[in-house]
Amino acid sequence: MNVVTKNVALPDGRVITLETGKLAKQADGSVMLRLGNTMLLATVCAAKDAVPGTDFMPLQVEYKEKYAAFGRFPGGFTRREGKASDYEILTCRLVDRALRPLFPDNYHAEVYVNIILFSADGVDMPDSLAGLAASAALAVSDIPFGGPISEVRVARVNGEFVVNPTFAQMESADMDIMVAATYDNIMMVEGEMKEVSEAELLEAMKVAHEAIKVHCKAQMELMEEVGSTVKREYCHEENDEELRAQVHEACYAKAYAVAASGNNDKHGRSEAFEAVREEFKAQFTEEELEEKGALIDRYYHDVEKEAMRRCILDEGKRLDGRKTTEIRPIWCEVGYLPGPHGSAVFTRGETQSLTSVTLGTKRDEKIIDDVMNQGTDRFLLHYNFPPFSTGEARAQRGVGRREIGHGNLACRALKNMVPADYPYCVRVVSDILESNGSSSMATVCAGTLALMDAGVKIKKPVSGIAMGLIKNAGEDKYAVLSDILGDEDHLGDMDFKVTGTVDGITATQMDIKVDGLSFEILEKALNQAREGRMHILGKITECIAEPRAELKPHAPRIETMRIPKEFIGAVIGPGGKIIQGMQEETGATISIEEVDGEGIIEIASNNGNAINEAIAKIRAIVAIPEAGEVYEGLVRSVMPYGAFVEFMPGKDGLLHISEIDWKRFETMEETGIKEGDKLSVKLLEIDPKTGKFKLSRKVLLEKPEGYEERERRPRREPRRPRGNE
């Protein structure tokens, strides 16, 4: 067994160990990564040959966390790991987006990358280590790959940038970004921040890249020691260079004319490009097309790509006729749907989001039960991308990884704008009805509008924009594109999404498809994005300038109360009897929890009177009885010597027969008082030794004229049964 290890130092002195040759040796590549007591096993396997007809990179990345890694049992009936959680899917996407562009363009064999968390100590965050583990597994394999790469998280904690911070450090961070890069170039960025400037984001990316260079260098050394610098030979494409030249000569000028026509109709433009290809194909017989049709399609795709790019670089003309900095026409509307608590339509060009907002109570919180993260989430954003939004005739199935990823980006863009003490649970749902470029950014804009329509007191409106890049290898000339189309994303070199308020960036996501992207280009893209964001923000505030002053009539009202910790049990009651009774009597929904040493109570209802009644009942429970105060009481039991009256929830006092009225009663039957009667009583005194309460009703009644108190021997009171104490 030839075990090879390599240590990688983090800036703060912590050491990551990469080990290969001990575990999973039948995989093409296998590496165990360890940082402290956190251990990730990454394996990679690739098919020897490509599936015939495959013209893309069939890469599948899986990230899985074992509950045993943190000494926990999985939830559910089966008590075993099930389908991937949203967190695991988001981690997969981070790794996939960094690796995918670095496989050779003509490599089409199926590649499977599996990363498994086998040990965790709750100190170090494993998701920031997954990219390094996956890259190291590829590095020690013979699979063709243009890496190595690494991923790191950069957080700003107390004004200082920290690489791969711990869970504890993240609690006080105001910036959280994941950066993936090769030794030379940034490949991917994703994260959230609390309104930071473009310069601060660039600085964080530079800090990340310096740390990544160390990781890449260590992997190169590991490759040398293992002897995996020579990669396998492959032949996954058969090309006909004569046919390629034919397609280019016959189609380029026509495709360029379509690209330069400025047709802003997506389907019309697509049909025009397709007509050029079909015209070329018309010269071939059906038998010839069976043999050459797939090659013609591939070569024409390259022609179309070149035409679009050259048109932008040489003439500054985009597919829909816009300038590079121009934003598509925008229209928006709020309150479009009467049923939800808030709604909005946001349309930018041929991209449209219909978004709704629902306000709920604590009972509507999302329960999180991941391996390393347990808790609840009060702000939810769900993104749906039905096939009809792009004119596709296919069935809509379950939520895909793309929908989870896009929804997460929009969620991160908006969630910090909702005040931390906002009492409602908020769910935002974006349904994409049309799509031609950056539906996730349309979701951010529509989400802002819908939140303000719902009366959610967001701190500031948020807008988002997607930026593109056209840069040919070996050329200095490049173009940064604002508000990119779907084709400009597909045929371009960058998809850089930026969201923010008037004061700074709140979230970002960037994917790079080209080598040699400088920080100068990134800076230009960020500054151009800011101009676009401000333009879109203006359109949003023209529609609705600030959150509505009042909630919709059918939205639930929530009032929050804080009570001393020692009263929590009294409000809940034995087995929840008191709180359940209050909910039944008032119709309000009441929830209570202990936070920072005090009880936080939420009372929710569509009926204001129900809320007020519930508040009064709770105040009565937590109030301290005061001698001399008058209370509305309920007769709980009648004894020969008087009645026991509940004058505050859970607090009974004795109303002696002599304190019922100014006239004398010999028996309680004469008083007419029975169980369930409501009486106004005054608390005369609280026994300092026993804590018993003495009540009187007669002192609240007018004394009869000529009444004289006669002395009499007090009637002896039998001992009160224990059950009524």
Phi, psi and omega per residue, in radians:
M1 nan 2.020 -3.116
N2 -1.736 1.659 -3.107
V3 -1.650 2.253 3.137
V4 -2.121 2.322 3.106
T5 -2.181 2.675 3.097
K6 -2.511 2.314 3.128
N7 -1.704 2.473 3.119
V8 -2.204 2.153 -3.094
A9 -1.589 2.382 2.973
L10 -1.548 2.779 -3.089
P11 -0.983 -0.495 -3.097
D12 -1.575 0.101 3.096
G13 1.730 -0.236 3.059
R14 -1.130 2.653 -3.045
V15 -2.125 2.259 3.015
I16 -1.718 2.316 3.109
T17 -1.926 2.251 3.050
L18 -1.866 2.187 -3.101
E19 -2.227 2.296 3.094
T20 -2.351 2.725 3.108
G21 1.714 -0.061 -3.131
K22 -1.850 -0.750 -3.035
L23 -2.047 2.650 3.022
A24 0.885 0.917 -3.009
K25 -1.346 -0.199 3.107
Q26 -1.472 -0.201 3.031
A27 -1.254 2.770 3.107
D28 -1.142 -0.540 3.085
G29 -2.664 2.456 -3.089
S30 -2.620 2.268 3.134
V31 -2.446 2.327 2.977
M32 -1.745 2.117 3.118
L33 -1.785 2.397 3.121
R34 -2.356 2.294 2.991
L35 -2.331 1.967 -3.021
G36 1.072 -2.166 3.087
N37 -1.832 0.274 3.068
T38 -1.670 2.182 -3.071
M39 -2.302 2.222 3.120
L40 -2.108 2.290 3.022
L41 -1.805 2.129 3.082
A42 -1.968 2.270 3.082
T43 -2.217 2.672 3.099
V44 -2.440 2.359 3.085
C45 -2.333 2.405 3.137
A46 -2.290 2.454 3.060
A47 -1.169 2.649 -3.134
K48 -1.275 -0.587 -3.099
D49 -2.238 2.786 3.109
A50 -1.513 2.629 3.025
V51 -1.175 2.273 -3.118
P52 -0.931 2.364 3.118
G53 1.561 -0.083 3.140
T54 -1.334 2.200 3.140
D55 -2.185 0.429 3.120
F56 -2.401 3.127 -3.136
M57 -1.680 1.809 -3.110
P58 -1.430 1.324 -3.132
L59 -1.746 2.349 3.080
Q60 -2.229 2.103 3.122
V61 -1.947 2.267 3.092
E62 -2.165 2.360 3.051
Y63 -2.164 2.237 -3.086
K64 -2.373 2.375 3.075
E65 -1.916 2.183 3.093
K66 -1.456 2.316 3.125
Y67 -1.101 -0.553 3.111
A68 -1.090 -0.409 -3.137
A69 -1.012 -0.530 -3.109
F70 -2.006 0.309 3.098
G71 1.161 0.669 -3.102
R72 -2.182 2.729 2.980
F73 -1.618 2.477 3.024
P74 -1.188 2.702 3.073
G75 -1.420 -3.037 3.123
G76 1.472 3.057 -3.081
F77 -1.292 -0.605 -3.054
T78 -1.386 -0.353 -3.135
R79 0.992 0.688 3.031
R80 -2.511 2.818 -3.121
E81 -1.048 2.427 -3.139
G82 -2.019 -2.478 -3.112
K83 -1.162 2.794 -3.087
A84 -1.106 2.413 3.060
S85 -1.351 2.912 3.082
D86 -1.005 -0.707 -3.137
Y87 -1.075 -0.749 3.124
E88 -1.155 -0.692 3.117
I89 -1.124 -0.739 3.132
L90 -1.122 -0.644 3.089
T91 -1.167 -0.710 3.060
C92 -0.981 -0.804 -3.088
R93 -1.109 -0.665 3.114
L94 -1.045 -0.749 -3.129
V95 -1.257 -0.798 -3.125
D96 -0.985 -0.827 -3.068
R97 -1.156 -0.445 3.103
A98 -1.418 -0.631 -3.068
L99 -1.426 -0.737 -2.940
R100 -0.921 -0.806 -3.078
P101 -1.175 -0.221 -3.007
L102 -1.683 -0.024 2.997
F103 -1.392 2.571 3.136
P104 -0.975 2.525 -3.098
D105 -1.041 -0.521 -3.081
N106 -1.751 0.286 3.119
Y107 -1.760 2.040 -3.009
H108 -2.211 0.287 3.082
A109 -1.305 2.584 3.123
E110 -1.188 2.288 -3.140
V111 -2.173 2.268 -3.140
Y112 -2.108 2.122 3.099
V113 -1.940 2.166 3.112
N114 -2.114 2.224 3.110
I115 -2.127 2.182 -3.065
I116 -2.196 2.240 3.030
L117 -1.459 1.997 -3.117
F118 -1.817 -0.335 -3.139
S119 -2.619 2.478 3.128
A120 -2.642 2.592 3.130
D121 -2.075 0.062 3.136
G122 1.346 0.098 3.127
V123 -1.718 -1.006 -3.099
D124 -1.636 2.524 -3.072
M125 -1.542 2.046 -3.018
P126 -1.254 -0.484 -3.058
D127 -1.095 -0.499 -3.137
S128 -1.354 -0.129 3.136
L129 -1.780 -0.209 -3.018
A130 -1.122 -0.715 -3.123
G131 -1.114 -0.737 3.103
L132 -1.109 -0.750 3.140
A133 -1.090 -0.786 -3.134
A134 -1.111 -0.767 3.136
S135 -1.114 -0.704 3.134
A136 -1.116 -0.653 3.097
A137 -1.132 -0.692 3.069
L138 -1.172 -0.648 -3.108
A139 -1.092 -0.667 -3.091
V140 -1.535 0.022 3.094
S141 -1.687 3.099 3.069
D142 -1.800 0.331 -3.134
I143 -1.378 2.261 3.120
P144 -1.044 2.230 -3.063
F145 -2.789 2.384 -3.075
G146 -1.550 0.404 -3.136
G147 -1.531 -2.654 0.074
P148 -1.344 2.895 3.037
I149 -2.244 3.032 2.914
S150 -2.638 2.817 3.058
E151 -2.150 2.452 3.015
V152 -2.390 2.702 2.976
R153 -1.717 2.377 3.030
V154 -2.084 2.195 3.086
A155 -2.144 2.613 3.037
R156 -1.819 1.991 -3.073
V157 -2.075 2.054 -3.118
N158 0.929 0.708 3.077
G159 1.454 -0.048 -3.120
E160 -1.995 2.448 3.096
F161 -1.393 2.313 -3.133
V162 -2.151 2.253 3.112
V163 -1.579 2.273 -3.103
N164 0.850 1.096 -3.126
P165 -1.155 2.831 3.076
T166 -1.436 2.972 3.073
F167 -1.009 -0.741 -3.103
A168 -1.119 -0.716 -3.138
Q169 -1.150 -0.580 -3.098
M170 -1.154 -0.391 -3.104
E171 -1.120 -0.442 -3.126
S172 -1.992 0.331 -3.121
A173 -1.500 2.522 3.060
D174 -1.929 0.094 3.069
M175 -2.583 2.347 -3.115
D176 -2.482 1.785 3.126
I177 -2.229 2.548 3.006
M178 -1.871 2.274 -3.115
V179 -2.182 2.311 3.035
A180 -2.059 2.474 -3.099
A181 -2.786 2.752 2.897
T182 -1.502 -3.058 3.094
Y183 -1.072 -0.535 -3.033
D184 -1.800 -0.538 -2.924
N185 -2.391 2.555 3.000
I186 -1.302 2.361 -3.122
M187 -1.953 -0.585 -3.018
M188 -2.708 2.467 3.053
V189 -2.427 2.395 3.015
E190 -2.662 2.439 3.108
G191 3.046 -3.134 3.111
E192 -2.292 2.679 -3.129
M193 -2.666 2.866 -3.093
K194 -1.775 1.342 3.062
E195 0.971 1.082 3.110
V196 -1.689 2.843 -3.137
S197 -1.450 2.885 3.098
E198 -1.075 -0.680 -3.129
A199 -1.131 -0.672 3.131
E200 -1.173 -0.671 3.099
L201 -1.132 -0.761 3.108
L202 -1.067 -0.715 3.133
E203 -1.085 -0.728 3.117
A204 -1.100 -0.680 3.121
M205 -1.136 -0.649 3.110
K206 -1.172 -0.714 3.084
V207 -1.054 -0.752 3.135
A208 -1.085 -0.758 -3.065
H209 -1.156 -0.630 3.106
E210 -1.102 -0.689 3.094
A211 -1.190 -0.664 -3.117
I212 -1.153 -0.615 3.115
K213 -1.000 -0.688 3.107
V214 -1.107 -0.749 3.128
H215 -1.098 -0.764 -3.122
C216 -1.133 -0.709 3.125
K217 -1.068 -0.731 3.128
A218 -1.110 -0.672 3.125
Q219 -1.185 -0.656 3.081
M220 -1.065 -0.713 3.100
E221 -1.171 -0.652 3.100
L222 -1.107 -0.709 3.103
M223 -1.058 -0.718 3.138
E224 -1.108 -0.776 -3.112
E225 -1.175 -0.650 -3.125
V226 -1.379 -0.457 -3.096
G227 1.455 0.608 -3.101
S228 -1.903 0.427 -3.141
T229 -1.292 -0.387 3.097
V230 -1.639 2.133 -3.086
K231 -1.729 2.833 -3.075
R232 -1.154 2.631 3.040
E233 -1.456 2.636 -3.131
Y234 -2.681 2.793 3.046
C235 -2.572 1.632 -3.046
H236 -1.861 -0.003 3.117
E237 -2.363 2.422 2.961
E238 -1.930 2.170 -3.052
N239 -2.041 2.680 3.071
D240 -2.163 1.677 -3.038
E241 -1.131 -0.546 3.103
E242 -1.151 -0.733 3.098
L243 -1.167 -0.683 3.105
R244 -1.003 -0.809 3.129
A245 -1.121 -0.667 3.106
Q246 -1.042 -0.858 -3.125
V247 -1.056 -0.765 -3.113
H248 -1.120 -0.804 -3.091
E249 -1.128 -0.706 -3.059
A250 -1.412 -0.481 -2.946
C251 -1.954 -0.372 -2.972
Y252 -1.047 -0.866 -3.086
A253 -1.069 -0.698 -3.136
K254 -1.201 -0.728 3.115
A255 -1.140 -0.657 3.114
Y256 -1.105 -0.683 3.129
A257 -1.101 -0.696 3.090
V258 -1.136 -0.755 -3.131
A259 -1.105 -0.585 -3.093
A260 -1.572 -0.044 -3.055
S261 -1.247 -0.372 3.141
G262 1.295 0.422 3.126
N263 -1.235 2.006 -3.083
N264 -1.626 0.215 3.053
D265 -1.721 2.004 -3.050
K266 -0.983 -0.863 -3.074
H267 -1.252 -0.648 3.089
G268 -1.113 -0.718 3.115
R269 -1.152 -0.724 3.127
S270 -1.094 -0.709 3.124
E271 -1.153 -0.627 3.120
A272 -1.152 -0.749 3.081
F273 -1.105 -0.722 -3.111
E274 -1.147 -0.600 3.138
A275 -1.103 -0.642 3.108
V276 -1.100 -0.771 -3.138
R277 -1.145 -0.775 -3.105
E278 -1.157 -0.591 3.083
E279 -1.079 -0.706 3.110
F280 -1.183 -0.698 -3.112
K281 -1.179 -0.395 -3.049
A282 -1.072 -0.381 -3.111
Q283 -1.354 -0.153 -3.082
F284 -1.812 2.622 3.052
T285 -1.353 2.939 3.131
E286 -1.088 -0.639 3.132
E287 -1.158 -0.699 3.134
E288 -1.182 -0.647 -3.140
L289 -1.213 -0.557 3.070
E290 -1.056 -0.582 -3.121
E291 -1.508 -0.685 -2.974
K292 -1.953 -0.120 -3.027
G293 -1.002 -0.771 -3.120
A294 -1.139 -0.673 3.110
L295 -1.161 -0.720 3.121
I296 -1.052 -0.771 3.132
D297 -1.050 -0.747 -3.127
R298 -1.164 -0.777 -3.117
Y299 -1.189 -0.614 3.123
Y300 -1.218 -0.609 3.056
H301 -1.007 -0.733 3.106
D302 -1.120 -0.674 3.110
V303 -1.115 -0.804 3.135
E304 -1.051 -0.741 3.121
K305 -1.104 -0.798 -3.138
E306 -1.112 -0.734 -3.128
A307 -1.082 -0.800 3.137
M308 -1.073 -0.767 -3.079
R309 -1.205 -0.752 -3.115
R310 -1.190 -0.596 3.118
C311 -1.095 -0.692 3.119
I312 -1.260 -0.806 -3.074
L313 -1.224 -0.664 -3.046
D314 -1.544 -0.636 -3.045
E315 -2.039 -0.151 -3.099
G316 1.225 0.355 -3.113
K317 -1.790 2.249 3.089
R318 -1.678 2.939 -3.047
L319 -0.980 -0.640 -3.115
D320 -1.729 0.213 3.053
G321 1.540 0.003 -3.117
R322 -1.376 2.815 2.947
K323 -1.333 2.911 -3.070
T324 -1.111 -0.501 -3.096
T325 -1.743 0.038 -3.000
E326 -1.463 2.435 3.101
I327 -1.726 2.483 3.113
R328 -1.137 2.762 3.123
P329 -0.998 2.468 -3.091
I330 -2.152 2.356 2.895
W331 -2.407 2.557 -3.112
C332 -2.556 2.792 -3.087
E333 -2.623 2.438 3.103
V334 -1.971 2.759 3.122
G335 1.216 0.426 -3.074
Y336 -1.172 -0.627 -3.123
L337 -1.790 2.179 -3.109
P338 -1.340 -0.432 -3.046
G339 -1.298 -0.864 -3.138
P340 -1.136 2.917 3.130
H341 -1.346 -0.244 3.046
G342 -2.896 2.596 3.139
S343 -2.742 2.802 3.128
A344 -2.801 2.643 2.962
V345 -2.000 2.242 3.054
F346 -2.176 2.152 -3.118
T347 -2.217 2.181 3.085
R348 -2.238 1.897 -3.068
G349 1.074 -2.148 -3.138
E350 -1.818 0.446 3.064
T351 -2.056 2.247 -3.034
Q352 -2.460 2.335 3.073
S353 -2.148 2.284 2.975
L354 -1.867 1.977 -2.984
T355 -2.098 2.428 3.099
S356 -2.126 2.725 3.090
V357 -2.209 2.318 3.065
T358 -2.115 2.316 3.113
L359 -1.792 2.328 -3.121
G360 -2.372 -3.087 -3.109
T361 -1.805 -3.050 3.141
K362 -1.021 -0.522 -3.141
R363 -1.146 -0.322 -3.108
D364 -1.615 0.019 3.135
E365 -1.074 2.582 3.043
K366 -1.418 2.255 3.106
I367 -1.545 2.187 3.133
I368 -1.825 2.195 3.136
D369 -2.392 0.994 3.055
D370 -1.425 3.003 -3.105
V371 -1.039 -0.809 -3.050
M372 -1.817 -0.063 -3.034
N373 -2.417 2.030 3.064
Q374 -2.172 2.466 3.123
G375 2.794 -2.682 -3.141
T376 -2.341 2.793 3.126
D377 -2.246 2.213 -3.094
R378 -1.749 -0.146 3.087
F379 -2.136 2.029 -3.103
L380 -2.080 2.437 3.030
L381 -2.360 2.141 -3.129
H382 -2.050 2.358 -3.052
Y383 -2.075 2.264 -3.132
N384 -2.135 2.368 -3.065
F385 -2.233 1.428 -3.103
P386 -1.252 2.649 -3.108
P387 -1.031 -0.563 -3.095
F388 -1.131 -0.291 -3.124
S389 -1.152 -0.362 3.066
T390 -2.022 0.216 3.107
G391 1.353 0.329 -3.125
E392 -1.485 2.397 3.108
A393 -1.681 1.421 3.088
R394 -2.651 2.841 -3.101
A395 -1.315 2.641 3.067
Q396 -1.675 2.158 -3.130
R397 -1.799 -2.631 -3.110
G398 -1.268 3.133 -3.128
V399 -1.236 2.246 -3.128
G400 -1.666 3.041 -3.132
R401 -1.095 -0.636 -3.139
R402 -1.081 -0.753 -3.130
E403 -1.141 -0.664 3.101
I404 -1.152 -0.738 -3.134
G405 -1.154 -0.799 -3.135
H406 -1.164 -0.686 3.108
G407 -1.121 -0.666 3.131
N408 -1.126 -0.712 3.115
L409 -1.073 -0.817 3.130
A410 -1.125 -0.653 3.105
C411 -1.071 -0.795 -3.125
R412 -1.145 -0.535 -3.141
A413 -1.184 -0.587 -2.983
L414 -1.809 -0.511 -2.885
K415 -1.086 -0.607 -3.113
N416 -1.309 -0.135 3.075
M417 -1.488 -0.190 3.054
V418 -1.540 2.173 -3.102
P419 -0.940 2.494 -3.089
A420 -1.066 -0.530 -3.104
D421 -1.682 0.240 3.127
Y422 -1.123 2.200 -2.956
P423 -1.304 -0.299 -3.040
Y424 -1.553 2.604 2.850
C425 -1.467 2.296 -3.018
V426 -2.060 2.254 3.029
R427 -2.108 2.153 3.093
V428 -1.906 2.269 3.115
V429 -2.172 2.092 3.110
S430 -1.856 2.093 3.030
D431 -1.874 2.047 -3.121
I432 -1.421 2.057 -3.105
L433 -1.709 -0.431 3.015
E434 -2.474 2.570 3.128
S435 -2.517 2.149 2.949
N436 -2.665 1.174 3.107
G437 1.870 2.050 2.931
S438 0.979 1.074 3.058
S439 -1.284 -0.422 3.092
S440 -1.182 -0.627 3.108
M441 -1.287 -0.566 3.017
A442 -1.119 -0.608 3.091
T443 -1.103 -0.732 3.114
V444 -1.064 -0.801 -3.104
C445 -1.178 -0.794 3.118
A446 -1.145 -0.622 3.100
G447 -1.100 -0.730 3.085
T448 -1.041 -0.814 -3.127
L449 -1.095 -0.785 -3.097
A450 -1.177 -0.657 3.101
L451 -1.101 -0.756 3.125
M452 -1.194 -0.622 3.088
D453 -1.122 -0.567 3.135
A454 -1.362 -0.147 -3.105
G455 1.462 0.254 3.070
V456 -1.250 2.207 -3.021
K457 -1.403 1.141 3.116
I458 -1.151 2.607 -3.080
K459 -1.152 -0.790 -3.120
K460 -2.659 2.663 3.034
P461 -1.192 2.638 3.140
V462 -2.156 2.407 3.024
S463 -2.189 2.864 -3.133
G464 -2.494 2.672 -3.127
I465 -2.556 2.613 3.070
A466 -1.923 2.255 -3.119
M467 -1.881 2.573 3.114
G468 -2.167 3.044 -3.122
L469 -2.557 2.418 2.988
I470 -2.129 2.041 3.137
K471 -2.633 2.022 3.126
N472 -1.505 2.481 3.138
A473 -1.039 2.377 3.111
G474 1.474 -0.063 3.130
E475 -1.926 2.531 3.067
D476 -1.457 -0.448 -3.086
K477 -1.229 2.401 3.066
Y478 -2.636 2.880 3.119
A479 -2.385 2.257 3.036
V480 -1.708 2.218 -3.039
L481 -1.893 2.296 3.078
S482 -1.610 2.452 3.052
D483 0.956 1.201 -3.008
I484 -1.291 2.642 3.017
L485 -1.417 2.949 3.078
G486 -1.065 -0.728 3.128
D487 -1.170 -0.604 3.120
E488 -1.225 -0.501 3.015
D489 -1.235 -0.836 -3.080
H490 -1.150 -0.720 -3.052
L491 -1.708 -0.088 -3.097
G492 -1.651 -2.952 -3.002
D493 -1.964 -0.056 -3.078
M494 -2.744 2.520 2.969
D495 -2.259 1.813 -3.009
F496 -2.101 1.805 -3.122
K497 -1.704 2.317 -3.123
V498 -2.342 2.271 3.066
T499 -2.130 2.674 3.108
G500 3.109 3.034 3.077
T501 -1.712 -3.031 3.082
V502 -1.142 -0.344 -3.062
D503 -1.809 -0.100 3.125
G504 2.841 3.071 -3.067
I505 -1.435 2.407 3.111
T506 -1.927 -0.442 3.116
A507 -2.809 2.745 3.106
T508 -2.684 2.704 3.052
Q509 -2.639 2.230 -3.104
M510 -2.384 2.356 3.002
D511 -2.164 2.301 -3.118
I512 -1.948 2.382 -3.138
K513 -2.067 0.238 -3.067
V514 -2.393 2.573 3.052
D515 -1.446 2.703 3.012
G516 1.454 0.462 3.109
L517 -1.405 2.054 -3.066
S518 -1.551 2.828 3.061
F519 -1.185 -0.384 3.063
E520 -1.113 -0.757 3.118
I521 -1.180 -0.713 3.111
L522 -1.066 -0.713 3.131
E523 -1.107 -0.745 3.110
K524 -1.097 -0.739 -3.138
A525 -1.106 -0.722 3.140
L526 -1.147 -0.750 -3.134
N527 -1.193 -0.670 3.093
Q528 -1.191 -0.612 3.091
A529 -1.113 -0.658 -3.136
R530 -1.101 -0.722 3.103
E531 -1.074 -0.748 3.111
G532 -1.138 -0.711 3.124
R533 -1.073 -0.714 -3.128
M534 -1.151 -0.651 3.090
H535 -1.092 -0.824 -3.134
I536 -1.148 -0.657 3.119
L537 -1.074 -0.635 3.086
G538 -1.097 -0.706 3.113
K539 -1.148 -0.646 3.125
I540 -1.131 -0.829 -3.087
T541 -1.289 -0.335 2.992
E542 -1.173 -0.608 -3.120
C543 -1.317 -0.845 3.070
I544 -2.637 2.093 -2.970
A545 -1.409 -0.511 -3.075
E546 -2.726 2.862 -3.136
P547 -1.016 2.535 3.101
R548 -1.054 2.541 -3.092
A549 -1.189 -0.528 -3.087
E550 -2.169 2.634 3.018
L551 -1.241 2.820 3.043
K552 -1.096 2.605 -3.080
P553 -0.963 -0.550 -3.087
H554 -1.635 0.075 3.095
A555 -1.392 2.546 3.121
P556 -1.196 2.539 3.029
R557 -1.730 2.418 3.138
I558 -2.208 2.280 3.006
E559 -2.028 2.485 -3.120
T560 -1.992 2.353 3.089
M561 -2.159 2.579 3.033
R562 -2.047 2.280 -3.129
I563 -2.262 2.747 3.063
P564 -1.031 2.569 -3.087
K565 -0.964 -0.651 -3.040
E566 -1.206 -0.223 -3.130
F567 -1.646 -0.077 -3.101
I568 -1.022 -0.807 3.139
G569 -1.076 -0.639 -3.131
A570 -1.177 -0.639 3.130
V571 -1.230 -0.687 -3.125
I572 -1.276 -0.791 -3.125
G573 1.411 2.906 3.141
P574 -1.100 2.110 -3.132
G575 1.140 0.347 -3.138
G576 1.381 0.264 -3.035
K577 -1.100 -0.754 -3.065
I578 -1.188 -0.872 -3.068
I579 -1.179 -0.647 3.101
Q580 -1.158 -0.686 3.107
G581 -1.099 -0.722 3.118
M582 -1.110 -0.655 3.128
Q583 -1.175 -0.690 3.113
E584 -1.149 -0.733 -3.077
E585 -1.261 -0.616 -3.045
T586 -1.745 -0.454 -3.052
G587 1.465 -0.013 3.111
A588 -1.518 2.713 3.046
T589 -1.670 2.177 -3.065
I590 -2.127 2.241 3.057
S591 -2.276 2.627 -3.080
I592 -2.514 2.462 3.063
E593 -2.624 2.762 3.099
E594 -1.629 2.211 3.126
V595 -2.364 2.124 3.076
D596 0.925 0.737 3.029
G597 1.392 0.234 3.058
E598 -2.499 2.812 -3.136
G599 -1.548 2.252 3.085
I600 -1.898 2.071 -3.110
I601 -1.956 2.308 3.032
E602 -1.988 2.211 3.092
I603 -2.016 2.123 -3.054
A604 -2.236 2.441 3.072
S605 -2.990 2.714 3.001
N606 -1.382 -0.197 -3.083
N607 -1.864 2.040 -3.122
G608 -1.097 -0.618 3.131
N609 -1.129 -0.641 3.121
A610 -1.107 -0.717 3.114
I611 -1.109 -0.808 -3.126
N612 -1.087 -0.683 3.139
E613 -1.154 -0.718 3.134
A614 -1.151 -0.717 3.116
I615 -1.063 -0.742 -3.138
A616 -1.084 -0.717 3.136
K617 -1.145 -0.719 -3.138
I618 -1.176 -0.738 3.121
R619 -1.070 -0.624 3.121
A620 -1.147 -0.625 -3.141
I621 -1.195 -0.744 -3.024
V622 -1.543 -0.154 3.130
A623 -1.259 2.657 3.107
I624 -1.703 2.149 -3.133
P625 -1.004 2.423 -3.137
E626 -2.192 2.246 3.090
A627 -1.071 2.375 -3.133
G628 1.725 -0.226 3.139
E629 -1.487 2.621 3.118
V630 -1.772 2.364 -3.094
Y631 -2.271 2.669 2.991
E632 -1.605 2.004 -3.022
G633 -1.984 2.905 3.134
L634 -2.152 2.219 -3.131
V635 -1.249 2.063 -3.113
R636 -1.655 -0.599 3.125
S637 -2.734 2.684 -3.138
V638 -2.089 2.233 3.122
M639 -2.034 2.904 3.130
P640 -1.041 -0.464 -3.052
Y641 -1.786 0.017 -3.131
G642 2.729 -2.899 -3.110
A643 -2.247 2.539 3.033
F644 -1.688 2.151 -3.021
V645 -2.028 2.229 3.033
E646 -1.463 1.775 -3.076
F647 -1.638 -0.280 2.985
M648 -2.465 2.634 -3.126
P649 -0.926 2.138 3.118
G650 1.392 0.091 -3.100
K651 -2.230 1.991 3.129
D652 -1.875 2.517 3.044
G653 -2.309 2.787 -3.131
L654 -1.560 2.169 2.957
L655 -1.771 1.709 -3.067
H656 -1.173 2.646 -3.126
I657 -0.987 -0.506 -3.129
S658 -1.375 -0.192 -3.115
E659 -1.848 0.169 -3.110
I660 -1.425 -0.741 -3.090
D661 -2.635 2.884 3.127
W662 -1.247 -0.440 3.107
K663 -1.505 2.772 -3.019
R664 -1.512 2.328 3.043
F665 -1.987 2.390 3.089
E666 -1.529 -0.584 3.139
T667 -2.338 2.790 3.129
M668 -1.231 -0.433 3.092
E669 -1.055 -0.577 -3.128
E670 -1.159 -0.480 -3.088
T671 -1.283 -0.416 -3.102
G672 1.357 0.060 -3.131
I673 -1.403 2.366 3.120
K674 -2.431 2.900 -3.130
E675 -1.024 2.416 3.119
G676 1.658 -0.200 3.109
D677 -1.200 2.581 3.055
K678 -1.799 2.295 -3.085
L679 -2.341 2.529 2.950
S680 -1.520 2.221 -3.103
V681 -2.339 2.738 3.079
K682 -1.994 2.348 3.102
L683 -1.410 1.914 -3.091
L684 -1.347 -0.823 -3.109
E685 -2.823 2.803 3.070
I686 -2.055 2.102 -3.124
D687 -1.098 2.090 -3.075
P688 -1.155 -0.386 -3.119
K689 -1.563 -0.849 -3.049
T690 -1.677 -0.334 -3.094
G691 1.344 0.183 3.137
K692 -1.325 2.667 -3.067
F693 -1.877 2.314 3.085
K694 -1.863 2.164 -3.065
L695 -1.973 2.780 3.071
S696 -2.516 2.424 3.033
R697 -1.839 -0.534 -3.017
K698 -1.192 -0.496 -3.132
V699 -1.170 -0.273 3.099
L700 -1.580 -0.124 3.140
L701 -1.739 2.694 3.130
E702 -1.269 2.291 -3.125
K703 -1.240 2.289 -3.131
P704 -1.046 2.549 -3.131
E705 -1.153 2.312 3.139
G706 1.386 0.178 -3.133
Y707 -1.228 2.292 3.069
E708 -2.164 2.243 3.126
E709 -1.203 2.143 3.106
R710 -1.748 2.398 3.125
E711 -1.279 2.424 3.086
R712 -2.655 2.716 3.133
R713 -1.305 2.263 -3.134
P714 -1.060 2.437 3.091
R715 -1.246 2.376 -3.128
R716 -1.271 2.327 -3.128
E717 -1.663 2.144 3.031
P718 -1.112 2.770 3.128
R719 -1.122 2.323 -3.121
R720 -1.209 2.288 3.122
P721 -0.987 2.500 -3.069
R722 -1.044 -0.582 -3.072
G723 -1.108 -0.383 -3.130
N724 -1.717 0.024 -3.118
E725 -1.303 nan nan
